[in-house]
């Protein structure tokens, strides 16, 4: 969160992705209140994407868009490609 706060202040990006932050919240590595306070400080021109399973209801309520990805089909054996999955 501290790094994200620095980025917002210094670089003022158009897009900020907080990858797997919902899972970090679920595991109690971060506090939902802290994330909500951070989101209130984000400039209007910055779009924020919060990823990860188990999004808390407080973030779902605050969000403009909420998407859920459902695994419909996948191969029995996962084939990995260097540079893509690792």
TAFEN-V566531 format. One record per residue. N is the residue number from 1. PHI is phi in degrees with one decimal (NA if undefined). BURIAL is # if it has 24 or more other C-alpha atoms within 12 Angstrom, else .. Layout:
N_PHI_BURIAL, N_PHI_BURIAL
This chain:
1_NA_#, 2_-64.1_., 3_-64.4_., 4_-61.7_#, 5_-62.6_., 6_-63.5_., 7_-61.2_., 8_-61.4_#, 9_-72.3_., 10_-85.3_., 11_-96.2_., 12_46.8_., 13_-70.5_., 14_-82.6_., 15_-138.1_., 16_-128.8_#, 17_-109.4_., 18_-103.7_#, 19_-69.2_., 20_61.4_., 21_-66.8_#, 22_-64.2_#, 23_-67.7_., 24_-61.7_., 25_-66.4_#, 26_-60.3_., 27_-83.8_., 28_65.9_., 29_-79.1_., 30_-133.4_., 31_-102.7_., 32_-58.0_#, 33_-59.7_., 34_-62.7_., 35_-68.0_#, 36_-62.1_#, 37_-63.0_., 38_-60.9_#, 39_-61.1_#, 40_-67.3_., 41_-90.1_., 42_-68.8_#, 43_-59.8_., 44_-57.1_., 45_-75.7_., 46_-95.2_., 47_-87.1_., 48_-117.4_#, 49_-114.6_#, 50_-109.1_#, 51_-111.3_#, 52_115.7_., 53_-75.5_., 54_63.6_., 55_-59.1_#, 56_-68.8_#, 57_-58.1_., 58_-59.6_., 59_-75.1_#, 60_-61.2_., 61_-63.8_., 62_-78.9_., 63_-69.7_., 64_-81.1_., 65_-130.1_., 66_-133.3_., 67_-120.4_., 68_-125.8_., 69_-97.6_., 70_-111.2_., 71_-74.1_., 72_-93.2_., 73_-154.1_., 74_-153.4_., 75_-68.4_., 76_-61.7_., 77_-111.8_., 78_-74.0_., 79_-98.9_., 80_-107.3_., 81_-121.5_., 82_-58.3_., 83_93.3_., 84_-111.1_., 85_-90.1_., 86_-150.0_.
